[in-house]
Amino acid sequence: MLGAIVALLGVVVAGLVFGSGQPPDRAYELEQRLRCPVCKSVSIAESMSDTAVAMRATVSEQVDAGRSDQEIVAYFTARYGDWILLDPPAGGDTLLLWLIPLGVAAVAGVVVLTRRRPADEQGQLDDADRQRVTEAVAGMRATAEEEDRL
């Protein structure tokens, strides 16, 4: 049984390493990078809108014409702007979109570090807190004893 599992695992790993031997589909890879102007949240590769179908045809035509990925992306950004890219470049107008998560993480880190109690204070109660806990426990015991009597 263990030998069969190891053999199957070997076949899967070999398949992943050596692949199908076919070159990647450039047109499809480019289509996944371009946003559908109608759907707005999916790539033109996933959208079935008429606009996405026309854009996929344009991408295929340009790939067949021998244009580079950069030229094809530039063609669409010239018509739609950087908005058409699902992963906009980290610069210019979109730089803020890339920096906001870093800023939020930095602020969260500062908050976590400043809100920590020193090790010698963790779990320590002052006299007023200790008195309140003692009174609360005594009250609960009295209530429990009273309920037991009923």
N, C-alpha and C positions, 0 to 999 in steps of 0.2 A: 504494500500500500504506500509506504513512504517512498519507495523507489519510483512509483508511478507519479506521485506528486512532484518529486524532484525532476523527473523527465518532462512533465508538462510545463513546469516552471522554466526549464531550459529552453523549450520550444518557444514559449512566450518571449523570453529575453532575447533569443536569437532573432525572432520576428521584429521586435522593437529595434534592435541594433542594426540589422541589415535592411529593414524596411521593405517596401514593395519594389524598389529599384526604379520607380518612376520619378521623374523630376517633379518638384512641387508645382502646383497649378498657380502660376503668377497672377493670372486674372482673378482667381478666387481670393488669393491673399490680399490683393489690392481692394477687392470688393468688400472685404471684411474691415478694412481701414476707413472706408468712406461711409458717412452717415446718410441715411435716407432723408431727403428733404420733406417728405410727406409724414413718415412715421416718427422721425426725430430721435427715437431712442434705440433704433436698431440699425445695423449696417444694410447697405444695399444688397448684400449677399443673402440676407435673411428676409428682406421685405418683398412682398408681392405686388406693391403698387406699380402703376404704369411708369411713373418716374424712375423708380428703381430698376425696372426692367430695361428702360432706355439707357440708363446709366451703365448697367452691366454690359449692354451691347457696345457702348462706347469704350468701356475698359477693354473688352475683348478685341475690338477693332484696333485700338492703340497698341495692345500687346502684340497682335499679329503684324502690325506695321513696324515693330522693332523698337518702339520707344521704351525708354528706361522707366523704372518705377518713379523716380523723381520727376520726370517729365509728365507722367500721367497724373500724379498727385498735384503737380503745379497747374495742370490744365483745369482740374476741378476746383482748386483753391482760387484760381483766377476768376472763376465764374461764381463761386459761392462764398468765398472767404475761408478763413481757418475753421469756421464753424462746421464745415463739411467733414472735417477730420474727427473721428471718434476719439483719438488721442491727440489733442492739440499740442503744438510745439510749446516747450517751456521757455517762453520769451515773449516780449512785447505785451500785448493786451492780456495774454493768458498766464503770464508769470505769477500774478496774484493767485490764480487758481491752484498753482503748484505749491505756493508758499503757505497758503492758509492751513493745510493739514500739518505742516511742520510747526507753524506757530501755535496751533492748538495743542500739539503734543508737548511743545516746550512749556507752555503755560500749565498744562496738566502735571508735568513733571515738577515744576516749581511748587505748585499747590500741594502735591503729595509730600514733597520734601519738607515744606514749611509746616505742615499740619502734623507731622509725626512728633510724638512725645519722646523726650530723651529716655533712654533705657532704664534709668533709675526711677523714673516716674511712672512707668507703665504698670498698671494693676495696683497702684498704691492709692489708698483713700485717705483724705484728710480727716480730722476728728469730727467735723460737722457731717460729712458724708457717712462716716462709720456710725454715728449716732442715729441718722435717719434710717440706715439699713437695719440696725438693731431694733428700732421702733417698728418698722414695717414687718419684720420677722415676728416680733412679739404679737402684733396685731393679727397676723395671719394665723398664728398658732391658737390665739384666743378664739378666732372665728371657727377654726377647724374643730376645736374642743367643744364649742357650743353646738355645732352641727352634729357631732358624734352623740351628744346627749339627747338630741331630739330623735 
